[in-house]
Amino acid sequence: MQQSQIDRINYLARKKKAEGLTEAELDEQRLLRLEYIRTIRANLRGQLDNIDILNPDGSVENLGEKYDKYDKEGN
């Protein structure tokens, strides 16, 4: 997500508090927020894919692989 999009999200949030938004601006805000959430989730997934946990029994478990199964099950 580009900085200009984040700036627009912040602008719309301030405007909503101050004077309210038009229907078009509410739709734009909703779409920008959805894109922001998708970006955050993708970044988190990238971080999880690169984290390995050493279990007490000596086995190594990758968090990305561990939690990928939950995403596919809808949990």
N, C-alpha and C positions, 0 to 999 in steps of 0.2 A: 504494500500500500504506500502510495506516495505521500510526502509531507503535505502537499496541497490538499489532498483528500482529508487528512487528519485535521488540517486547519479549517476546512469546510465543516466537518463534524462539530468542531468546537464553536465555530461561528453560529451554526444553526442552534446549538444548545443554548448559547447566550441569548440569541434572539428569541427563542421560545420562552425563556424565563422573563425577558423584558417586555415583549409585545405580542408574542404568539407567532405562529407560522401559518402560511397558506397551505391548502391541501397538497399542492405541488411540492412545497418545501418539506412537508411531513413525509411524503413519499420518498423524496430524495434523502432525507435523514434516515429513514428506515433502510433504504438500500445501502447507504454508506455504512451504517452500523452493521448490517449483515456481512458486508465485505470485510469490515474490520475484524469481526468475530472469526470469519474464515481464515484470515491472515494469522490471527493469534493462534488458532488451533493448528494451522500448518507449522508455525514456528515451534510450538510445543511438541508436535509429533516429531519434528526434526531433532529436537533436543533429546526426547525419549529414545529415539532410534540410536543415539550415540552414548547411552548410559548403560553400563554393565554393573550388575550387583554380584558381589561374591557372597554366596550363601555359607552358613556355618559348616555345611557338609563338604565345602570345597568346590561345589559346582558354580558355574558362572551363568547368570540369567540376564538376558538383554530386556530392558524395560519396553522397548518398542515392540518386540515380538510378543512379550507377555500381554501387553494391553491392546495389541492389534486384534486379538481374538474377541475382546469385549466390544470393540467398535463394530465388528462384523455381526455380532449377536444383537446389537442394539442396546447394550448396557453401558 
